[in-house]
Amino acid sequence: MRLSQKILKKRFKKFNEKYFNNYLTEPEFKVGGSKNIAGLFTANVLLENDEHGKEYAIELNKIRIYFSKRLIFNSDILDNILLHEMIHYYGYYMNEDIEGSHGKWFMTMAEKINKDGGYNIKEYYEE
């Protein structure tokens, strides 16, 4: 499957509208040839502490999502990887998961989207 900017932007917009209330600004999309990582969300995050010492994100910039052209063979895999990375992005945006983990919050979001859209978003991909 060819991972063009047009395809990535179109799918991002569709999912942002359907699952993330259009809160997410379009990231920079990068396509590489990793043999080990199908997708990766990165951002520079400015953190502050609240009155209880809990960290929260106050600013996100240089937001990027990377994709491996070697590991994404079809549109189903692309959708699952993109949604996976968008959940991480949303976790930062909503201050629900500023560590980018695959914990309870992440898995709850993934299960909700899987159920609604028939996707197969997983914690890790080993395809």
CNS distance restraints for C-alpha pairs under 8 A (distance, minus, plus):
assign (resid   1 and name CA) (resid  69 and name CA) 7.60 0.50 0.50
assign (resid   1 and name CA) (resid  72 and name CA) 7.00 0.50 0.50
assign (resid   1 and name CA) (resid  73 and name CA) 5.35 0.50 0.50
assign (resid   1 and name CA) (resid  74 and name CA) 5.47 0.50 0.50
assign (resid   1 and name CA) (resid  75 and name CA) 7.46 0.50 0.50
assign (resid   2 and name CA) (resid  69 and name CA) 7.43 0.50 0.50
assign (resid   3 and name CA) (resid   7 and name CA) 6.65 0.50 0.50
assign (resid   3 and name CA) (resid   8 and name CA) 6.90 0.50 0.50
assign (resid   3 and name CA) (resid  31 and name CA) 7.16 0.50 0.50
assign (resid   3 and name CA) (resid  69 and name CA) 6.82 0.50 0.50
assign (resid   4 and name CA) (resid   8 and name CA) 6.33 0.50 0.50
assign (resid   5 and name CA) (resid   9 and name CA) 5.96 0.50 0.50
assign (resid   5 and name CA) (resid  29 and name CA) 6.97 0.50 0.50
assign (resid   6 and name CA) (resid  10 and name CA) 6.09 0.50 0.50
assign (resid   7 and name CA) (resid  11 and name CA) 6.21 0.50 0.50
assign (resid   8 and name CA) (resid  12 and name CA) 6.02 0.50 0.50
assign (resid   8 and name CA) (resid  29 and name CA) 7.34 0.50 0.50
assign (resid   9 and name CA) (resid  13 and name CA) 6.10 0.50 0.50
assign (resid   9 and name CA) (resid  26 and name CA) 7.55 0.50 0.50
assign (resid  10 and name CA) (resid  14 and name CA) 6.30 0.50 0.50
assign (resid  11 and name CA) (resid  15 and name CA) 6.20 0.50 0.50
assign (resid  11 and name CA) (resid  79 and name CA) 7.55 0.50 0.50
assign (resid  12 and name CA) (resid  16 and name CA) 5.90 0.50 0.50
assign (resid  12 and name CA) (resid  26 and name CA) 7.46 0.50 0.50
assign (resid  12 and name CA) (resid  82 and name CA) 7.42 0.50 0.50
assign (resid  13 and name CA) (resid  17 and name CA) 6.20 0.50 0.50
assign (resid  13 and name CA) (resid  22 and name CA) 7.96 0.50 0.50
assign (resid  13 and name CA) (resid  26 and name CA) 7.81 0.50 0.50
assign (resid  14 and name CA) (resid  18 and name CA) 6.26 0.50 0.50
assign (resid  15 and name CA) (resid  19 and name CA) 5.66 0.50 0.50
assign (resid  15 and name CA) (resid  20 and name CA) 7.05 0.50 0.50
assign (resid  15 and name CA) (resid  83 and name CA) 7.35 0.50 0.50
assign (resid  16 and name CA) (resid  20 and name CA) 4.80 0.50 0.50
assign (resid  16 and name CA) (resid  21 and name CA) 6.27 0.50 0.50
assign (resid  16 and name CA) (resid  22 and name CA) 4.95 0.50 0.50
assign (resid  16 and name CA) (resid  23 and name CA) 7.16 0.50 0.50
assign (resid  16 and name CA) (resid  24 and name CA) 6.53 0.50 0.50
assign (resid  17 and name CA) (resid  21 and name CA) 5.39 0.50 0.50
assign (resid  17 and name CA) (resid  22 and name CA) 4.84 0.50 0.50
assign (resid  18 and name CA) (resid  22 and name CA) 7.89 0.50 0.50
assign (resid  19 and name CA) (resid 113 and name CA) 7.31 0.50 0.50
assign (resid  20 and name CA) (resid  24 and name CA) 7.04 0.50 0.50
assign (resid  20 and name CA) (resid  90 and name CA) 7.20 0.50 0.50
assign (resid  24 and name CA) (resid  89 and name CA) 7.64 0.50 0.50
assign (resid  24 and name CA) (resid  90 and name CA) 7.01 0.50 0.50
assign (resid  24 and name CA) (resid  93 and name CA) 7.65 0.50 0.50
assign (resid  27 and name CA) (resid  62 and name CA) 7.72 0.50 0.50
assign (resid  27 and name CA) (resid  63 and name CA) 5.04 0.50 0.50
assign (resid  27 and name CA) (resid  64 and name CA) 5.09 0.50 0.50
assign (resid  27 and name CA) (resid  65 and name CA) 6.63 0.50 0.50
assign (resid  28 and name CA) (resid  62 and name CA) 7.71 0.50 0.50
assign (resid  28 and name CA) (resid  63 and name CA) 6.23 0.50 0.50
assign (resid  28 and name CA) (resid  64 and name CA) 4.64 0.50 0.50
assign (resid  28 and name CA) (resid  65 and name CA) 6.42 0.50 0.50
assign (resid  29 and name CA) (resid  64 and name CA) 5.78 0.50 0.50
assign (resid  29 and name CA) (resid  65 and name CA) 5.16 0.50 0.50
assign (resid  29 and name CA) (resid  66 and name CA) 6.02 0.50 0.50
assign (resid  29 and name CA) (resid  67 and name CA) 7.78 0.50 0.50
assign (resid  30 and name CA) (resid  64 and name CA) 7.13 0.50 0.50
assign (resid  30 and name CA) (resid  65 and name CA) 6.25 0.50 0.50
assign (resid  30 and name CA) (resid  66 and name CA) 4.70 0.50 0.50
assign (resid  30 and name CA) (resid  67 and name CA) 6.29 0.50 0.50
assign (resid  31 and name CA) (resid  66 and name CA) 5.72 0.50 0.50
assign (resid  31 and name CA) (resid  67 and name CA) 4.86 0.50 0.50
assign (resid  31 and name CA) (resid  68 and name CA) 5.85 0.50 0.50
assign (resid  31 and name CA) (resid  69 and name CA) 6.46 0.50 0.50
assign (resid  32 and name CA) (resid  66 and name CA) 7.19 0.50 0.50
assign (resid  32 and name CA) (resid  67 and name CA) 6.20 0.50 0.50
assign (resid  32 and name CA) (resid  68 and name CA) 5.04 0.50 0.50
assign (resid  32 and name CA) (resid  69 and name CA) 6.10 0.50 0.50
assign (resid  33 and name CA) (resid  68 and name CA) 5.03 0.50 0.50
assign (resid  33 and name CA) (resid  69 and name CA) 5.56 0.50 0.50
assign (resid  33 and name CA) (resid  70 and name CA) 5.58 0.50 0.50
assign (resid  34 and name CA) (resid  38 and name CA) 7.12 0.50 0.50
assign (resid  34 and name CA) (resid  68 and name CA) 5.28 0.50 0.50
assign (resid  34 and name CA) (resid  69 and name CA) 7.60 0.50 0.50
assign (resid  34 and name CA) (resid  70 and name CA) 6.62 0.50 0.50
assign (resid  34 and name CA) (resid  71 and name CA) 7.67 0.50 0.50
assign (resid  35 and name CA) (resid  68 and name CA) 7.41 0.50 0.50
assign (resid  35 and name CA) (resid  70 and name CA) 6.38 0.50 0.50
assign (resid  35 and name CA) (resid  71 and name CA) 6.85 0.50 0.50
assign (resid  37 and name CA) (resid  67 and name CA) 7.88 0.50 0.50
assign (resid  37 and name CA) (resid  68 and name CA) 6.71 0.50 0.50
assign (resid  37 and name CA) (resid  71 and name CA) 7.69 0.50 0.50
assign (resid  38 and name CA) (resid  66 and name CA) 7.98 0.50 0.50
assign (resid  38 and name CA) (resid  67 and name CA) 5.62 0.50 0.50
assign (resid  38 and name CA) (resid  68 and name CA) 4.89 0.50 0.50
assign (resid  38 and name CA) (resid  69 and name CA) 7.93 0.50 0.50
assign (resid  38 and name CA) (resid  70 and name CA) 7.92 0.50 0.50
assign (resid  38 and name CA) (resid  71 and name CA) 5.45 0.50 0.50
assign (resid  38 and name CA) (resid  72 and name CA) 6.64 0.50 0.50
assign (resid  38 and name CA) (resid  81 and name CA) 7.03 0.50 0.50
assign (resid  38 and name CA) (resid 125 and name CA) 7.41 0.50 0.50
assign (resid  39 and name CA) (resid  65 and name CA) 6.96 0.50 0.50
assign (resid  39 and name CA) (resid  66 and name CA) 5.28 0.50 0.50
assign (resid  39 and name CA) (resid  67 and name CA) 4.51 0.50 0.50
assign (resid  39 and name CA) (resid  68 and name CA) 6.35 0.50 0.50
assign (resid  39 and name CA) (resid  81 and name CA) 5.97 0.50 0.50
assign (resid  39 and name CA) (resid  82 and name CA) 7.34 0.50 0.50
assign (resid  39 and name CA) (resid  85 and name CA) 6.91 0.50 0.50
assign (resid  40 and name CA) (resid  65 and name CA) 5.56 0.50 0.50
assign (resid  40 and name CA) (resid  66 and name CA) 5.01 0.50 0.50
assign (resid  40 and name CA) (resid  67 and name CA) 6.78 0.50 0.50
assign (resid  40 and name CA) (resid  85 and name CA) 6.31 0.50 0.50
assign (resid  41 and name CA) (resid  63 and name CA) 7.59 0.50 0.50
assign (resid  41 and name CA) (resid  64 and name CA) 5.89 0.50 0.50
assign (resid  41 and name CA) (resid  65 and name CA) 4.56 0.50 0.50
assign (resid  41 and name CA) (resid  66 and name CA) 6.51 0.50 0.50
assign (resid  41 and name CA) (resid  85 and name CA) 5.41 0.50 0.50
assign (resid  41 and name CA) (resid  86 and name CA) 7.69 0.50 0.50
assign (resid  41 and name CA) (resid  88 and name CA) 6.88 0.50 0.50
assign (resid  41 and name CA) (resid  89 and name CA) 6.87 0.50 0.50
assign (resid  42 and name CA) (resid  62 and name CA) 7.84 0.50 0.50
assign (resid  42 and name CA) (resid  63 and name CA) 5.87 0.50 0.50
assign (resid  42 and name CA) (resid  64 and name CA) 5.24 0.50 0.50
assign (resid  42 and name CA) (resid  65 and name CA) 6.34 0.50 0.50
assign (resid  43 and name CA) (resid  60 and name CA) 6.28 0.50 0.50
assign (resid  43 and name CA) (resid  61 and name CA) 5.86 0.50 0.50
assign (resid  43 and name CA) (resid  62 and name CA) 5.32 0.50 0.50
assign (resid  43 and name CA) (resid  63 and name CA) 4.33 0.50 0.50
assign (resid  43 and name CA) (resid  64 and name CA) 6.23 0.50 0.50
assign (resid  44 and name CA) (resid  60 and name CA) 5.78 0.50 0.50
assign (resid  44 and name CA) (resid  61 and name CA) 5.27 0.50 0.50
assign (resid  44 and name CA) (resid  62 and name CA) 5.80 0.50 0.50
assign (resid  44 and name CA) (resid  63 and name CA) 6.95 0.50 0.50
assign (resid  45 and name CA) (resid  57 and name CA) 6.31 0.50 0.50
assign (resid  45 and name CA) (resid  58 and name CA) 7.59 0.50 0.50
assign (resid  45 and name CA) (resid  59 and name CA) 5.81 0.50 0.50
assign (resid  45 and name CA) (resid  60 and name CA) 4.76 0.50 0.50
assign (resid  45 and name CA) (resid  61 and name CA) 6.63 0.50 0.50
assign (resid  46 and name CA) (resid  57 and name CA) 5.77 0.50 0.50
assign (resid  46 and name CA) (resid  58 and name CA) 5.76 0.50 0.50
assign (resid  46 and name CA) (resid  59 and name CA) 5.07 0.50 0.50
assign (resid  46 and name CA) (resid  60 and name CA) 6.51 0.50 0.50
assign (resid  47 and name CA) (resid  55 and name CA) 6.22 0.50 0.50
assign (resid  47 and name CA) (resid  56 and name CA) 5.47 0.50 0.50
assign (resid  47 and name CA) (resid  57 and name CA) 4.51 0.50 0.50
assign (resid  47 and name CA) (resid  58 and name CA) 5.75 0.50 0.50
assign (resid  47 and name CA) (resid  59 and name CA) 7.27 0.50 0.50
assign (resid  48 and name CA) (resid  55 and name CA) 5.52 0.50 0.50
assign (resid  48 and name CA) (resid  56 and name CA) 5.60 0.50 0.50
assign (resid  48 and name CA) (resid  57 and name CA) 6.49 0.50 0.50
assign (resid  48 and name CA) (resid  58 and name CA) 6.73 0.50 0.50
assign (resid  49 and name CA) (resid  53 and name CA) 5.05 0.50 0.50
assign (resid  49 and name CA) (resid  54 and name CA) 5.19 0.50 0.50
assign (resid  49 and name CA) (resid  55 and name CA) 4.39 0.50 0.50
assign (resid  49 and name CA) (resid  56 and name CA) 6.20 0.50 0.50
assign (resid  50 and name CA) (resid  54 and name CA) 5.45 0.50 0.50
assign (resid  50 and name CA) (resid  55 and name CA) 6.49 0.50 0.50
assign (resid  50 and name CA) (resid  56 and name CA) 7.38 0.50 0.50
assign (resid  56 and name CA) (resid  95 and name CA) 5.80 0.50 0.50
assign (resid  56 and name CA) (resid  98 and name CA) 6.89 0.50 0.50
assign (resid  57 and name CA) (resid  92 and name CA) 6.63 0.50 0.50
assign (resid  57 and name CA) (resid  93 and name CA) 7.31 0.50 0.50
assign (resid  57 and name CA) (resid  95 and name CA) 6.18 0.50 0.50
assign (resid  57 and name CA) (resid  98 and name CA) 6.86 0.50 0.50
assign (resid  60 and name CA) (resid  93 and name CA) 7.64 0.50 0.50
assign (resid  65 and name CA) (resid  85 and name CA) 7.03 0.50 0.50
assign (resid  67 and name CA) (resid  72 and name CA) 7.68 0.50 0.50
assign (resid  68 and name CA) (resid  72 and name CA) 6.25 0.50 0.50
assign (resid  69 and name CA) (resid  73 and name CA) 7.53 0.50 0.50
assign (resid  71 and name CA) (resid 127 and name CA) 7.39 0.50 0.50
assign (resid  72 and name CA) (resid  77 and name CA) 5.78 0.50 0.50
assign (resid  72 and name CA) (resid  78 and name CA) 5.87 0.50 0.50
assign (resid  73 and name CA) (resid  77 and name CA) 6.72 0.50 0.50
assign (resid  73 and name CA) (resid  78 and name CA) 7.72 0.50 0.50
assign (resid  74 and name CA) (resid  78 and name CA) 6.35 0.50 0.50
assign (resid  75 and name CA) (resid  79 and name CA) 6.03 0.50 0.50
assign (resid  76 and name CA) (resid  80 and name CA) 6.31 0.50 0.50
assign (resid  76 and name CA) (resid 119 and name CA) 7.83 0.50 0.50
assign (resid  77 and name CA) (resid  81 and name CA) 6.11 0.50 0.50
assign (resid  78 and name CA) (resid  82 and name CA) 5.95 0.50 0.50
assign (resid  79 and name CA) (resid  83 and name CA) 5.99 0.50 0.50
assign (resid  79 and name CA) (resid 119 and name CA) 7.75 0.50 0.50
assign (resid  80 and name CA) (resid  84 and name CA) 6.05 0.50 0.50
assign (resid  80 and name CA) (resid 119 and name CA) 6.33 0.50 0.50
assign (resid  80 and name CA) (resid 120 and name CA) 6.00 0.50 0.50
assign (resid  80 and name CA) (resid 121 and name CA) 5.03 0.50 0.50
assign (resid  80 and name CA) (resid 122 and name CA) 7.85 0.50 0.50
assign (resid  81 and name CA) (resid  85 and name CA) 6.29 0.50 0.50
assign (resid  81 and name CA) (resid 121 and name CA) 7.12 0.50 0.50
assign (resid  82 and name CA) (resid  86 and name CA) 6.07 0.50 0.50
assign (resid  83 and name CA) (resid  87 and name CA) 6.15 0.50 0.50
assign (resid  83 and name CA) (resid 121 and name CA) 7.09 0.50 0.50
assign (resid  84 and name CA) (resid  88 and name CA) 6.73 0.50 0.50
assign (resid  84 and name CA) (resid 110 and name CA) 7.29 0.50 0.50
assign (resid  84 and name CA) (resid 121 and name CA) 6.01 0.50 0.50
assign (resid  84 and name CA) (resid 122 and name CA) 7.38 0.50 0.50
assign (resid  85 and name CA) (resid  89 and name CA) 6.33 0.50 0.50
assign (resid  86 and name CA) (resid  90 and name CA) 6.02 0.50 0.50
assign (resid  87 and name CA) (resid  91 and name CA) 6.02 0.50 0.50
assign (resid  87 and name CA) (resid 106 and name CA) 6.72 0.50 0.50
assign (resid  87 and name CA) (resid 109 and name CA) 7.03 0.50 0.50
assign (resid  87 and name CA) (resid 110 and name CA) 7.43 0.50 0.50
assign (resid  88 and name CA) (resid  92 and name CA) 6.54 0.50 0.50
assign (resid  88 and name CA) (resid  97 and name CA) 7.43 0.50 0.50
assign (resid  88 and name CA) (resid 100 and name CA) 5.62 0.50 0.50
assign (resid  88 and name CA) (resid 101 and name CA) 7.84 0.50 0.50
assign (resid  88 and name CA) (resid 106 and name CA) 7.31 0.50 0.50
assign (resid  89 and name CA) (resid  93 and name CA) 6.23 0.50 0.50
assign (resid  90 and name CA) (resid  94 and name CA) 5.90 0.50 0.50
assign (resid  91 and name CA) (resid  95 and name CA) 5.78 0.50 0.50
assign (resid  91 and name CA) (resid  96 and name CA) 4.89 0.50 0.50
assign (resid  91 and name CA) (resid  97 and name CA) 4.57 0.50 0.50
assign (resid  91 and name CA) (resid  98 and name CA) 6.33 0.50 0.50
assign (resid  91 and name CA) (resid 100 and name CA) 7.20 0.50 0.50
assign (resid  91 and name CA) (resid 106 and name CA) 7.53 0.50 0.50
assign (resid  92 and name CA) (resid  96 and name CA) 6.40 0.50 0.50
assign (resid  92 and name CA) (resid  97 and name CA) 5.59 0.50 0.50
assign (resid  92 and name CA) (resid  98 and name CA) 4.72 0.50 0.50
assign (resid  92 and name CA) (resid  99 and name CA) 7.83 0.50 0.50
assign (resid  92 and name CA) (resid 100 and name CA) 7.41 0.50 0.50
assign (resid  96 and name CA) (resid 105 and name CA) 7.12 0.50 0.50
assign (resid  97 and name CA) (resid 101 and name CA) 6.76 0.50 0.50
assign (resid  97 and name CA) (resid 105 and name CA) 7.19 0.50 0.50
assign (resid  97 and name CA) (resid 106 and name CA) 7.67 0.50 0.50
assign (resid 101 and name CA) (resid 106 and name CA) 7.14 0.50 0.50
assign (resid 102 and name CA) (resid 106 and name CA) 5.27 0.50 0.50
assign (resid 102 and name CA) (resid 107 and name CA) 6.42 0.50 0.50
assign (resid 102 and name CA) (resid 123 and name CA) 5.98 0.50 0.50
assign (resid 103 and name CA) (resid 107 and name CA) 6.15 0.50 0.50
assign (resid 104 and name CA) (resid 108 and name CA) 5.99 0.50 0.50
assign (resid 105 and name CA) (resid 109 and name CA) 6.38 0.50 0.50
assign (resid 106 and name CA) (resid 110 and name CA) 6.20 0.50 0.50
assign (resid 107 and name CA) (resid 111 and name CA) 5.98 0.50 0.50
assign (resid 107 and name CA) (resid 123 and name CA) 7.36 0.50 0.50
assign (resid 108 and name CA) (resid 112 and name CA) 6.18 0.50 0.50
assign (resid 109 and name CA) (resid 113 and name CA) 6.28 0.50 0.50
assign (resid 110 and name CA) (resid 114 and name CA) 5.96 0.50 0.50
assign (resid 110 and name CA) (resid 121 and name CA) 5.78 0.50 0.50
assign (resid 110 and name CA) (resid 122 and name CA) 7.24 0.50 0.50
assign (resid 111 and name CA) (resid 115 and name CA) 6.02 0.50 0.50
assign (resid 111 and name CA) (resid 121 and name CA) 7.56 0.50 0.50
assign (resid 112 and name CA) (resid 116 and name CA) 6.17 0.50 0.50
assign (resid 113 and name CA) (resid 117 and name CA) 5.80 0.50 0.50
assign (resid 113 and name CA) (resid 118 and name CA) 7.59 0.50 0.50
assign (resid 113 and name CA) (resid 119 and name CA) 6.93 0.50 0.50
assign (resid 114 and name CA) (resid 118 and name CA) 5.03 0.50 0.50
assign (resid 114 and name CA) (resid 119 and name CA) 4.36 0.50 0.50
assign (resid 114 and name CA) (resid 120 and name CA) 5.71 0.50 0.50
assign (resid 114 and name CA) (resid 121 and name CA) 6.38 0.50 0.50
assign (resid 115 and name CA) (resid 119 and name CA) 7.20 0.50 0.50
